[in-house]
Structure formats: structure tokens, C-alpha cells
Amino acid sequence: MADSILQIDPHEQTARIEPGVVLDQLNVAAALHRLQFAPDVATSSRANIGGMIGSGLGTAAKSGLLQSVFDLF
């Protein structure tokens, strides 16, 4: 399964991750740099980032939060 956090860049406030990373896993790693991935969903202990992107993340996708993700494609 592709579920690794590849890099967190605190200066650019970005993360390179694989789609199977779970939201809580990302936020634990990001917290070491005083960062957080903003969507606060009730299923954060089991919601993987790839699935969240695939489902549109609700209003977060509209607000430009995921622009960096989409720029990669």
C-alpha cells in the first residue's frame, strides 16, 4: 500500500505523501513542525488523503487548499 509520508517542508508548508496516508498520521508528523492539514473530519483516524481528494473534501477543494496537490498532476 502506498502510505508513506515522503517529505514535510516546514518553510514551504508543504508535504509530499502517498495517497494511502491517513489524516491523523499526516497531522502527527506535521505537528512536529507546528503544521496541520486543515480538514477536520470525524473520520480522521481512518480517512486516507487519496480518498479525501477523490471525494472532493467538501469546501476545502473549493477554497484552494488542495491547489498544490492538483498542480502535481
C-alpha positions as CSV (number, residue, x, y, z in Angstrom):
1,M,0.0,0.0,0.0
2,A,1.3,3.5,-0.8
3,D,1.0,5.0,2.6
4,S,4.3,6.9,3.3
5,I,5.0,10.5,4.2
6,L,7.8,11.3,1.8
7,Q,8.7,14.8,3.0
8,I,7.4,17.7,5.1
9,D,8.8,21.1,4.2
10,P,8.1,23.5,7.1
11,H,9.4,26.5,5.3
12,E,7.1,26.0,2.2
13,Q,4.4,24.5,4.4
14,T,4.0,21.5,2.1
15,A,4.0,17.8,2.4
16,R,4.8,15.1,-0.2
17,I,2.8,12.0,0.7
18,E,1.5,8.8,-0.9
19,P,-2.3,8.6,-1.2
20,G,-2.8,6.0,1.5
21,V,-1.6,8.2,4.3
22,V,-4.2,8.6,7.0
23,L,-5.2,12.1,8.0
24,D,-4.2,11.5,11.7
25,Q,-0.9,10.1,10.6
26,L,-0.2,13.2,8.5
27,N,-1.2,15.6,11.3
28,V,1.0,13.8,13.8
29,A,4.0,14.2,11.5
30,A,3.1,17.8,10.6
31,A,2.6,18.8,14.3
32,L,6.4,18.3,14.8
33,H,6.7,21.4,12.5
34,R,3.7,23.2,14.1
35,L,1.7,22.5,11.0
36,Q,-1.7,20.8,10.4
37,F,-3.6,19.7,7.3
38,A,-6.8,21.7,7.7
39,P,-9.8,19.5,7.1
40,D,-11.1,18.4,10.5
41,V,-13.2,15.4,9.7
42,A,-14.8,13.0,12.2
43,T,-13.2,10.0,10.4
44,S,-9.6,11.4,10.7
45,S,-8.3,8.2,12.3
46,R,-9.2,6.2,9.1
47,A,-9.6,8.8,6.3
48,N,-6.8,8.4,3.8
49,I,-5.7,11.5,1.9
50,G,-6.2,9.9,-1.5
51,G,-9.8,9.1,-0.7
52,M,-10.4,12.6,0.7
53,I,-9.1,14.2,-2.5
54,G,-11.1,11.8,-4.6
55,S,-14.3,12.8,-2.8
56,G,-13.6,16.5,-3.1
57,L,-13.0,17.3,0.6
58,G,-16.2,19.3,0.5
59,T,-15.5,23.0,0.6
60,A,-11.7,22.6,1.2
61,A,-11.2,21.9,-2.5
62,K,-13.2,25.0,-3.5
63,S,-11.1,27.2,-1.2
64,G,-7.8,26.4,-2.9
65,L,-6.5,24.3,0.0
66,L,-5.6,21.5,-2.4
67,Q,-4.1,23.6,-5.2
68,S,-0.6,22.3,-4.6
69,V,-1.9,18.7,-4.9
70,F,-3.6,19.4,-8.2
71,D,-0.5,21.2,-9.5
72,L,1.4,18.0,-9.3
73,F,-0.9,16.3,-11.9
